[in-house]
Each structure stands twice: as structure tokens, then as C-alpha cells.
Amino acid sequence: MTYAIEKLTELLIKQDIKDKQKGQKELISKVGAYKSLIDLLKEIKEYEL
């Protein structure tokens, strides 16, 4: 589970940096972060099966 948290944090930081560089609104950032979270949860589910 620690790996998952580290991976999610890494994705959120990358998403935040990308959004700041592009000057996008906070809402778009959150949508991207949630999408990353959903993708990560799918990976974890597949890994655990």
C-alpha cells in the first residue's frame, strides 16, 4: 500500500506541475488528479488479483 501512496503522490505532483506550466484552472487539475487516482486504483486491483 505504501507503494500505491508514493505512486499517487508522484502523479499528483507531476499533474500539478503540468497544470501550472499550462496555466490551467484548478478544476482541470483536480479532474486530472482524480483520473490518475482511478487509473492507479485499477492497477492496484489488477495487481492484487
Buried (B, 14 or more C-beta within 10 A) or exposed (E): EEEBEEBBEEBBEEBBEEBEEEEBEEEEBEEBBEEBBEEBEEEBEEEEE
